[in-house]
Amino acid sequence: MKRMKIDVECAIERIKSTTLQKKKITAEHLDLDYVVLFSKDIASEILNQIENSVEYLEGDLSKVKIHENLFTMVNKLNKCFYNTVLSQTFTPCGNYLVVGDIYGNISVFHLSKLVNQGSTITKEDQLPKNTFTIKEDVQINSLLSTKSFLIVGTVGEILAYTWKNVKLSKKPSCSWSIDIPNAKDSFDKPDVNYLVLDDEDNLLYAACGDNNVYSFNLETRKEDRTLKGHKNYVHCLNYSNNKIVSGGEDGLVIIWDVKSPTPVNKIEPFTRDKVVRPELGNWIGGVGINDDWLLCGGGPRLSLWHLRSMNISTVFPIDDKGIHVAEMFQDKIFAGGRSTLFYQMSFNGDIITEIPTSPVTTYTAVHQDEPFQTLCIAGSSPKIDVCSNFIYKNLQLSLY
């Protein structure tokens, strides 16, 4: 599964072992004692989990009779307000932003129109120009853009849609699909948590909830190989120059050569005193790699490792409760997670910008330089923050 869920039982156990601070509110005719059980970000994610597991009554079962009159009960939380964006990508032309949410919806925003409009943007301009449902209440964990297709990673399968259908159709037909192999002794379909593309070999890599990373030939849609090494579900991937790096719930960061199914190297950041955060767990939520450096974070602090020595070079001094986005871009580091700030930093740890975010937890950030520069940040909110210069937020999109 995508690591958007917190372990509620662990959170409750933590409360049992914590001394709660009683607070008081007093006013005229008011004397109230209270305690804060959960922080705002944890409470918000618990509410999202509850919303996803509730089964709502329909038809006459959703009505109540009062004095012989039937009234429809307001028993459904506002799915728009409590929505979460898990994935984003740009169209090949760069003029549109495509996002996927926890309810199985794909939304398409006309970014270039907004950027060119300047200060005359209306509420309607900030809404999607097209929205369609892949499968109701099945979260869209990952999105990938190719020249011809929008590729969607969901539960147990990878789906592809032509860009014309994505932009215009309310019920687009799927052009092709790939089923994720299922273990013989398992009835559960694994989530497709992350997708990356090897353009040179035309291979699609998928990080999945069955502890494996799969590669598929995009021309034949057949499985090329399975990368086995994780002991729990795989959250994130990154590809660079024939190297793949994966991070998982087990706390492992594994480096692979695309020509071999066996790991080249692996590290366990949670075993290093510099970065371990026992209260947050071992999981890895974001990874990045280039010729010289490895970037990773999650429960452990965000850190930069030298590839040859596999030693920590930088521990980034940011205020977060878990990393979900980690990327090396040119000579900078982009990072976000359970924090109300999105960070841009230098390799040596200097903070360049701190961008306040609409979501309390960032799950996805995408950027482009052409045809115009933009950075889009999204997560546990129906709002998407747009930064046209990578430094500050100057536009906000909305799913509703």
FENQUICOR-V123147 format. One record per helix or strand. SS is the DSSP state (H for helix, E for strand). FROM is the first residue (numbers start at 1). TO is the last residue. If there is no record, write none. Layout:
SS	FROM	TO
SS	FROM	TO
This chain:
H	8	16
E	23	27
E	30	34
H	40	53
H	59	62
E	63	66
E	69	72
E	85	90
E	96	101
E	105	110
H	111	120
H	124	126
E	130	133
E	142	145
E	149	153
E	155	155
E	157	162
H	163	168
E	176	179
E	191	198
E	203	208
E	212	217
E	223	228
E	234	240
E	243	248
E	252	257
E	263	268
H	269	271
E	284	289
E	293	298
E	303	306
E	311	315
E	323	329
E	332	338
E	341	346
E	351	356
E	361	368
E	374	379
E	383	387
E	395	398
